[in-house]
Amino acid sequence: DDDEEDDDDEEEEEEEEEMNDEEKNTANQPKLLKQKEKLTKSKRNKQKRHKALLTQLQHQKRLKSFHHQLAEVRKHAKDVQRAELLRLRRQTELSRLRDEKKQEPLGKNIWNQLAEKDPIRAPALPVALTEELEEHRGGTLRTVAPKGSLVTDRLESMAARNLIWKKKAEGRRIVQGKRRRKVMGENGTEYLL
Protein backbone atom coordinates (compact mmCIF):
# COMPACT_ATOMS: atom_id res chain seq x y z
CA ASP A 1 0.00 0.00 0.00
CA ASP A 2 2.81 2.33 0.78
CA ASP A 3 4.33 1.74 -2.64
CA GLU A 4 1.10 2.56 -4.33
CA GLU A 5 0.73 5.75 -2.34
CA ASP A 6 4.28 6.80 -3.20
CA ASP A 7 3.58 6.07 -6.85
CA ASP A 8 0.39 8.13 -6.66
CA ASP A 9 2.24 11.00 -5.02
CA GLU A 10 4.93 10.89 -7.66
CA GLU A 11 2.37 10.86 -10.45
CA GLU A 12 0.58 13.81 -8.93
CA GLU A 13 3.82 15.74 -8.66
CA GLU A 14 4.67 14.94 -12.27
CA GLU A 15 1.22 16.06 -13.38
CA GLU A 16 1.62 19.32 -11.46
CA GLU A 17 5.03 19.93 -13.06
CA GLU A 18 3.59 19.23 -16.50
CA MET A 19 0.72 21.62 -15.79
CA ASN A 20 3.19 24.31 -14.68
CA ASP A 21 5.24 23.72 -17.84
CA GLU A 22 2.08 23.98 -19.96
CA GLU A 23 1.05 27.21 -18.20
CA LYS A 24 4.49 28.70 -18.87
CA ASN A 25 4.28 27.75 -22.55
CA THR A 26 0.75 29.05 -22.92
CA ALA A 27 1.70 32.35 -21.27
CA ASN A 28 4.06 33.01 -24.17
CA GLN A 29 1.62 31.81 -26.82
CA PRO A 30 -1.74 33.41 -27.51
CA LYS A 31 -4.69 31.53 -26.14
CA LEU A 32 -6.71 29.60 -28.62
CA LEU A 33 -10.26 30.77 -29.00
CA LYS A 34 -13.03 28.35 -28.40
CA GLN A 35 -14.76 27.24 -31.51
CA LYS A 36 -18.17 28.73 -31.81
CA GLU A 37 -20.94 26.37 -31.33
CA LYS A 38 -23.04 25.80 -34.38
CA LEU A 39 -26.16 27.93 -34.03
CA THR A 40 -29.56 26.55 -34.64
CA LYS A 41 -31.52 27.72 -37.63
CA SER A 42 -33.90 29.78 -35.49
CA LYS A 43 -30.96 31.57 -33.79
CA ARG A 44 -29.35 32.32 -37.15
CA ASN A 45 -32.63 33.72 -38.44
CA LYS A 46 -33.02 35.80 -35.29
CA GLN A 47 -29.51 37.25 -35.77
CA LYS A 48 -30.27 38.03 -39.42
CA ARG A 49 -33.48 39.82 -38.44
CA HIS A 50 -31.62 41.79 -35.78
CA LYS A 51 -28.89 42.77 -38.25
CA ALA A 52 -31.50 43.81 -40.83
CA LEU A 53 -33.29 45.88 -38.19
CA LEU A 54 -30.05 47.66 -37.24
CA THR A 55 -29.21 48.48 -40.87
CA GLN A 56 -32.77 49.73 -41.41
CA LEU A 57 -32.51 51.97 -38.33
CA GLN A 58 -29.17 53.37 -39.53
CA HIS A 59 -30.66 54.02 -42.96
CA GLN A 60 -33.65 55.82 -41.39
CA LYS A 61 -31.30 57.87 -39.21
CA ARG A 62 -29.23 58.93 -42.25
CA LEU A 63 -32.40 59.75 -44.18
CA LYS A 64 -33.71 61.85 -41.28
CA SER A 65 -30.44 63.80 -41.02
CA PHE A 66 -30.52 64.33 -44.80
CA HIS A 67 -34.06 65.77 -44.61
CA HIS A 68 -32.99 67.97 -41.71
CA GLN A 69 -30.04 69.28 -43.73
CA LEU A 70 -32.33 69.86 -46.69
CA ALA A 71 -34.66 71.93 -44.51
CA GLU A 72 -31.65 73.86 -43.20
CA VAL A 73 -30.56 74.61 -46.78
CA ARG A 74 -33.99 75.99 -47.59
CA LYS A 75 -33.93 78.13 -44.45
CA HIS A 76 -30.46 79.48 -45.25
CA ALA A 77 -31.51 80.17 -48.84
CA LYS A 78 -34.44 82.27 -47.56
CA ASP A 79 -32.10 84.11 -45.19
CA VAL A 80 -29.73 84.86 -48.06
CA GLN A 81 -32.61 86.10 -50.22
CA ARG A 82 -33.84 88.35 -47.39
CA ALA A 83 -30.34 89.74 -46.83
CA GLU A 84 -29.91 90.34 -50.56
CA LEU A 85 -33.25 92.13 -50.76
CA LEU A 86 -32.36 94.28 -47.76
CA ARG A 87 -28.97 95.12 -49.29
CA LEU A 88 -30.62 96.13 -52.58
CA ARG A 89 -33.12 98.35 -50.74
CA ARG A 90 -30.34 100.05 -48.81
CA GLN A 91 -28.32 100.48 -51.98
CA THR A 92 -31.23 102.07 -53.85
CA GLU A 93 -31.97 104.33 -50.87
CA LEU A 94 -28.33 105.45 -50.72
CA SER A 95 -28.19 106.06 -54.46
CA ARG A 96 -31.44 108.06 -54.25
CA LEU A 97 -30.01 110.18 -51.42
CA ARG A 98 -26.78 110.72 -53.39
CA ASP A 99 -28.76 111.82 -56.43
CA GLU A 100 -30.80 114.25 -54.32
CA LYS A 101 -27.62 115.67 -52.84
CA LYS A 102 -26.05 116.05 -56.31
CA GLN A 103 -29.12 117.83 -57.65
CA GLU A 104 -29.08 120.27 -54.75
CA PRO A 105 -27.28 123.43 -55.94
CA LEU A 106 -23.95 124.15 -54.30
CA GLY A 107 -23.62 127.25 -52.17
CA LYS A 108 -27.22 127.15 -50.97
CA ASN A 109 -28.10 127.25 -47.24
CA ILE A 110 -24.47 127.96 -46.32
CA TRP A 111 -25.28 129.21 -42.84
CA ASN A 112 -27.39 126.15 -42.01
CA GLN A 113 -24.67 123.81 -43.26
CA LEU A 114 -22.04 125.59 -41.18
CA ALA A 115 -24.28 125.41 -38.12
CA GLU A 116 -24.78 121.65 -38.68
CA LYS A 117 -21.05 120.98 -39.07
CA ASP A 118 -19.84 123.05 -36.12
CA PRO A 119 -22.58 124.70 -34.08
CA ILE A 120 -20.13 126.32 -31.65
CA ARG A 121 -18.11 128.20 -34.28
CA ALA A 122 -21.04 128.89 -36.61
CA PRO A 123 -21.25 132.58 -37.51
CA ALA A 124 -24.35 134.59 -36.74
CA LEU A 125 -26.73 135.27 -39.59
CA PRO A 126 -25.86 138.55 -41.37
CA VAL A 127 -29.42 139.82 -41.04
CA ALA A 128 -30.61 142.51 -38.73
CA LEU A 129 -33.38 141.61 -36.33
CA THR A 130 -36.62 143.60 -36.18
CA GLU A 131 -35.58 145.19 -32.88
CA GLU A 132 -32.35 146.38 -34.47
CA LEU A 133 -34.27 147.83 -37.38
CA GLU A 134 -36.46 149.87 -35.07
CA GLU A 135 -33.48 151.17 -33.13
CA HIS A 136 -31.84 152.65 -36.25
CA ARG A 137 -33.39 155.76 -37.78
CA GLY A 138 -36.84 154.86 -38.91
CA GLY A 139 -36.40 151.13 -39.25
CA THR A 140 -35.57 150.85 -42.96
CA LEU A 141 -33.06 148.37 -44.29
CA ARG A 142 -31.09 151.11 -46.06
CA THR A 143 -30.23 152.78 -42.81
CA VAL A 144 -29.08 149.62 -40.97
CA ALA A 145 -25.33 149.02 -40.70
CA PRO A 146 -24.42 145.68 -42.32
CA LYS A 147 -23.39 142.74 -40.14
CA GLY A 148 -20.61 140.28 -40.90
CA SER A 149 -17.91 140.64 -43.50
CA LEU A 150 -18.27 140.47 -47.25
CA VAL A 151 -14.93 138.65 -47.57
CA THR A 152 -15.83 135.89 -45.11
CA ASP A 153 -19.25 135.51 -46.73
CA ARG A 154 -17.64 135.09 -50.14
CA LEU A 155 -15.07 132.61 -48.78
CA GLU A 156 -17.80 130.53 -47.14
CA SER A 157 -19.81 130.56 -50.35
CA MET A 158 -16.81 129.48 -52.42
CA ALA A 159 -15.96 126.73 -49.94
CA ALA A 160 -19.55 125.48 -50.09
CA ARG A 161 -19.33 125.32 -53.90
CA ASN A 162 -16.01 123.39 -53.68
CA LEU A 163 -14.08 126.19 -55.39
CA ILE A 164 -11.63 126.52 -52.49
CA TRP A 165 -10.68 124.35 -49.54
CA LYS A 166 -10.83 125.65 -46.03
CA LYS A 167 -8.06 125.03 -43.54
CA LYS A 168 -8.95 123.86 -40.10
CA ALA A 169 -8.49 126.84 -37.81
CA GLU A 170 -7.38 125.03 -34.69
CA GLY A 171 -4.49 126.27 -32.62
CA ARG A 172 -1.71 124.04 -31.38
CA ARG A 173 -2.45 122.33 -28.12
CA ILE A 174 0.27 122.35 -25.52
CA VAL A 175 0.24 119.30 -23.33
CA GLN A 176 2.35 119.14 -20.24
CA GLY A 177 3.82 115.86 -19.14
CA LYS A 178 4.96 113.01 -21.31
CA ARG A 179 4.89 113.25 -25.07
CA ARG A 180 1.76 111.94 -26.69
CA ARG A 181 0.96 110.83 -30.19
CA LYS A 182 -1.54 112.80 -32.24
CA VAL A 183 -4.15 110.79 -34.12
CA MET A 184 -6.46 112.29 -36.72
CA GLY A 185 -10.10 111.43 -36.15
CA GLU A 186 -13.30 112.17 -38.01
CA ASN A 187 -13.88 115.67 -39.40
CA GLY A 188 -10.19 116.50 -39.04
CA THR A 189 -10.13 116.52 -35.26
CA GLU A 190 -6.92 115.51 -33.50
CA TYR A 191 -6.79 113.18 -30.54
CA LEU A 192 -3.86 112.83 -28.22
CA LEU A 193 -2.95 109.31 -27.18
C-alpha positions in Angstrom: 0.0 0.0 0.0 2.8 2.3 0.8 4.3 1.7 -2.6 1.1 2.6 -4.3 0.7 5.8 -2.3 4.3 6.8 -3.2 3.6 6.1 -6.9 0.4 8.1 -6.7 2.2 11.0 -5.0 4.9 10.9 -7.7 2.4 10.9 -10.4 0.6 13.8 -8.9 3.8 15.7 -8.7 4.7 14.9 -12.3 1.2 16.1 -13.4 1.6 19.3 -11.5 5.0 19.9 -13.1 3.6 19.2 -16.5 0.7 21.6 -15.8 3.2 24.3 -14.7 5.2 23.7 -17.8 2.1 24.0 -20.0 1.1 27.2 -18.2 4.5 28.7 -18.9 4.3 27.8 -22.5 0.7 29.0 -22.9 1.7 32.4 -21.3 4.1 33.0 -24.2 1.6 31.8 -26.8 -1.7 33.4 -27.5 -4.7 31.5 -26.1 -6.7 29.6 -28.6 -10.3 30.8 -29.0 -13.0 28.4 -28.4 -14.8 27.2 -31.5 -18.2 28.7 -31.8 -20.9 26.4 -31.3 -23.0 25.8 -34.4 -26.2 27.9 -34.0 -29.6 26.6 -34.6 -31.5 27.7 -37.6 -33.9 29.8 -35.5 -31.0 31.6 -33.8 -29.3 32.3 -37.1 -32.6 33.7 -38.4 -33.0 35.8 -35.3 -29.5 37.3 -35.8 -30.3 38.0 -39.4 -33.5 39.8 -38.4 -31.6 41.8 -35.8 -28.9 42.8 -38.2 -31.5 43.8 -40.8 -33.3 45.9 -38.2 -30.0 47.7 -37.2 -29.2 48.5 -40.9 -32.8 49.7 -41.4 -32.5 52.0 -38.3 -29.2 53.4 -39.5 -30.7 54.0 -43.0 -33.6 55.8 -41.4 -31.3 57.9 -39.2 -29.2 58.9 -42.3 -32.4 59.7 -44.2 -33.7 61.8 -41.3 -30.4 63.8 -41.0 -30.5 64.3 -44.8 -34.1 65.8 -44.6 -33.0 68.0 -41.7 -30.0 69.3 -43.7 -32.3 69.9 -46.7 -34.7 71.9 -44.5 -31.6 73.9 -43.2 -30.6 74.6 -46.8 -34.0 76.0 -47.6 -33.9 78.1 -44.4 -30.5 79.5 -45.2 -31.5 80.2 -48.8 -34.4 82.3 -47.6 -32.1 84.1 -45.2 -29.7 84.9 -48.1 -32.6 86.1 -50.2 -33.8 88.4 -47.4 -30.3 89.7 -46.8 -29.9 90.3 -50.6 -33.3 92.1 -50.8 -32.4 94.3 -47.8 -29.0 95.1 -49.3 -30.6 96.1 -52.6 -33.1 98.3 -50.7 -30.3 100.1 -48.8 -28.3 100.5 -52.0 -31.2 102.1 -53.8 -32.0 104.3 -50.9 -28.3 105.4 -50.7 -28.2 106.1 -54.5 -31.4 108.1 -54.2 -30.0 110.2 -51.4 -26.8 110.7 -53.4 -28.8 111.8 -56.4 -30.8 114.3 -54.3 -27.6 115.7 -52.8 -26.1 116.1 -56.3 -29.1 117.8 -57.7 -29.1 120.3 -54.8 -27.3 123.4 -55.9 -24.0 124.1 -54.3 -23.6 127.2 -52.2 -27.2 127.1 -51.0 -28.1 127.3 -47.2 -24.5 128.0 -46.3 -25.3 129.2 -42.8 -27.4 126.2 -42.0 -24.7 123.8 -43.3 -22.0 125.6 -41.2 -24.3 125.4 -38.1 -24.8 121.6 -38.7 -21.0 121.0 -39.1 -19.8 123.0 -36.1 -22.6 124.7 -34.1 -20.1 126.3 -31.6 -18.1 128.2 -34.3 -21.0 128.9 -36.6 -21.3 132.6 -37.5 -24.4 134.6 -36.7 -26.7 135.3 -39.6 -25.9 138.5 -41.4 -29.4 139.8 -41.0 -30.6 142.5 -38.7 -33.4 141.6 -36.3 -36.6 143.6 -36.2 -35.6 145.2 -32.9 -32.4 146.4 -34.5 -34.3 147.8 -37.4 -36.5 149.9 -35.1 -33.5 151.2 -33.1 -31.8 152.7 -36.3 -33.4 155.8 -37.8 -36.8 154.9 -38.9 -36.4 151.1 -39.2 -35.6 150.9 -43.0 -33.1 148.4 -44.3 -31.1 151.1 -46.1 -30.2 152.8 -42.8 -29.1 149.6 -41.0 -25.3 149.0 -40.7 -24.4 145.7 -42.3 -23.4 142.7 -40.1 -20.6 140.3 -40.9 -17.9 140.6 -43.5 -18.3 140.5 -47.2 -14.9 138.7 -47.6 -15.8 135.9 -45.1 -19.2 135.5 -46.7 -17.6 135.1 -50.1 -15.1 132.6 -48.8 -17.8 130.5 -47.1 -19.8 130.6 -50.3 -16.8 129.5 -52.4 -16.0 126.7 -49.9 -19.5 125.5 -50.1 -19.3 125.3 -53.9 -16.0 123.4 -53.7 -14.1 126.2 -55.4 -11.6 126.5 -52.5 -10.7 124.3 -49.5 -10.8 125.6 -46.0 -8.1 125.0 -43.5 -9.0 123.9 -40.1 -8.5 126.8 -37.8 -7.4 125.0 -34.7 -4.5 126.3 -32.6 -1.7 124.0 -31.4 -2.5 122.3 -28.1 0.3 122.3 -25.5 0.2 119.3 -23.3 2.3 119.1 -20.2 3.8 115.9 -19.1 5.0 113.0 -21.3 4.9 113.3 -25.1 1.8 111.9 -26.7 1.0 110.8 -30.2 -1.5 112.8 -32.2 -4.2 110.8 -34.1 -6.5 112.3 -36.7 -10.1 111.4 -36.2 -13.3 112.2 -38.0 -13.9 115.7 -39.4 -10.2 116.5 -39.0 -10.1 116.5 -35.3 -6.9 115.5 -33.5 -6.8 113.2 -30.5 -3.9 112.8 -28.2 -3.0 109.3 -27.2 
